[in-house]
């Protein structure tokens, strides 16, 4: 039998309540409990087991998320605990190698924290965004060559500035 969204939520709440009250309850025991209820609620085996599976999956996801956040928080606390010590070394040490190591370690710690957050799915790794603008590569290449020649002739560093990027042919964008 197909139930509407409201009925499914109601059934899910009833099954979740039974699981909370009796943690080791089985699917068949839940069906018996529902049939003894006033008014009796007759649900099929497959439906009850799918509700139980959904509840257990939700619990696992919640536990997994909590565990991830706890691990990240512990690592973040550790890094923040080390930060004053490393800053003190970088600011006050007479040894240049110690200063360099301390600064390098500060950067590495932050990078490591961000990597862990990305690995655990707390942050999204966005390697780049594709722009749909059409570039005239030949024209850009020509501008670059001209700027390099001009800079070489004037003995100044080359600067390439693209003020506006408007596609000349929209057929590449529209398909």
C-alpha positions in Angstrom: 0.0 0.0 0.0 1.3 3.5 -0.9 1.1 6.1 1.8 1.2 9.9 1.5 4.1 11.9 2.9 2.3 12.8 6.0 1.3 9.2 6.8 4.9 8.1 6.1 6.2 10.7 8.6 3.6 9.5 11.1 4.5 5.9 10.7 8.2 6.7 10.9 7.7 8.6 14.2 5.7 5.6 15.6 8.4 3.1 14.6 11.2 5.5 15.9 9.3 5.8 19.2 9.1 2.0 19.5 12.9 1.7 18.8 13.7 4.3 21.4 11.5 2.7 24.0 12.8 -0.8 23.2 16.3 -0.5 21.8 16.7 -4.2 20.9 13.2 -4.6 19.4 12.9 -6.6 16.1 10.8 -5.8 13.1 8.3 -8.6 13.9 8.0 -7.3 17.5 7.3 -3.8 16.1 4.5 -5.2 13.9 3.0 -7.0 16.9 3.2 -3.8 19.0 1.5 -1.8 16.2 -1.3 -4.4 15.9 -1.9 -4.3 19.7 -2.1 -0.5 19.5 -5.5 1.3 20.0 -6.6 1.6 17.2 -4.6 -1.2 15.7 -2.2 -0.3 12.9 -1.5 -3.0 10.4 1.6 -2.3 8.3 3.4 -4.7 6.0 6.7 -6.4 6.8 8.6 -4.8 4.0 7.2 -1.3 4.9 8.1 -1.7 8.6 11.6 -3.0 7.8 12.2 -0.1 5.3 11.2 2.4 8.1 13.6 0.7 10.5 16.3 0.8 7.9 15.7 4.5 7.3 15.9 5.2 11.0 19.1 3.3 11.4 20.6 5.0 8.4 19.7 8.4 9.8 21.3 7.5 13.1 24.5 6.4 11.4 24.7 9.5 9.3 24.1 11.7 12.4 26.8 9.7 14.3 29.2 9.9 11.4 28.7 13.7 11.1 29.2 14.1 14.9 32.4 12.0 14.8 33.8 14.0 11.9 33.1 17.3 13.6 34.7 16.0 16.9 37.9 14.8 15.1 38.2 18.2 13.3 37.6 20.1 16.5 40.3 18.1 18.3 42.8 18.7 15.5 41.8 22.4 15.4 42.4 22.7 19.2 45.8 21.0 18.9 46.8 23.5 16.1 45.6 26.5 18.0 47.4 25.3 21.1 50.7 25.1 19.1 50.2 28.4 17.4 51.4 30.7 20.2 54.5 28.6 20.7 55.4 28.7 17.0 54.7 32.4 16.8 56.9 33.0 19.8 59.7 31.1 18.1 59.2 32.9 14.8 59.3 36.3 16.5 61.9 35.9 19.2 64.3 33.2 18.2 67.9 34.2 17.4 68.3 31.2 15.0 67.0 32.0 11.5 66.4 28.3 10.7 64.2 28.0 13.8 62.2 31.1 12.6 61.8 29.6 9.1 60.8 26.2 10.5 58.2 27.8 12.9 56.6 29.9 10.1 56.6 26.9 7.7 55.0 24.8 10.4 52.2 27.4 11.0 51.4 27.4 7.3 51.5 23.6 7.2 49.2 23.3 10.2 46.6 25.5 8.6 46.9 23.7 5.3 46.6 20.4 7.0 43.4 21.5 8.9 41.8 22.7 5.7 42.8 19.4 3.9 41.2 17.4 6.7 38.0 19.5 6.6 37.8 18.8 2.8 38.6 15.1 3.2 35.8 14.8 5.8 33.3 16.8 3.6 33.0 19.8 5.9 34.4 22.0 3.2 33.9 21.5 -0.6 37.0 21.3 -2.7 36.5 23.6 -5.6 39.4 23.3 -8.0 38.1 25.9 -10.4 35.0 27.3 -12.0 34.5 27.0 -15.7 33.6 30.2 -17.4 31.4 30.0 -20.4 32.9 33.0 -22.1 34.4 32.5 -25.5 38.0 33.5 -25.8 39.7 34.4 -29.1 42.9 32.6 -28.4 44.6 33.9 -31.6 43.9 37.5 -30.7 45.0 37.0 -27.1 48.2 35.4 -28.3 48.9 38.3 -30.7 48.3 40.8 -27.9 50.7 38.9 -25.7 53.4 38.8 -28.4 53.1 42.5 -29.1 53.4 43.4 -25.4 56.4 41.2 -25.0 58.1 42.7 -28.1 57.2 46.2 -26.8 58.6 45.5 -23.3 61.7 44.0 -24.8 62.3 47.1 -27.0 61.6 49.4 -24.1 63.5 47.3 -21.5 60.4 47.3 -19.2 58.4 44.4 -17.8 55.6 43.2 -20.1 52.0 44.0 -18.9 49.1 42.4 -20.5 45.7 43.9 -19.7 42.4 42.6 -21.1 39.8 45.2 -20.4 36.7 43.4 -21.8 36.0 39.9 -22.8 32.9 39.7 -25.0 32.4 36.8 -27.3 32.3 37.8 -30.9 30.5 34.6 -32.0 27.7 33.3 -29.8 27.4 30.1 -31.8 30.0 28.4 -29.7 28.1 29.2 -26.5 24.6 28.4 -27.8 25.6 25.1 -29.4 
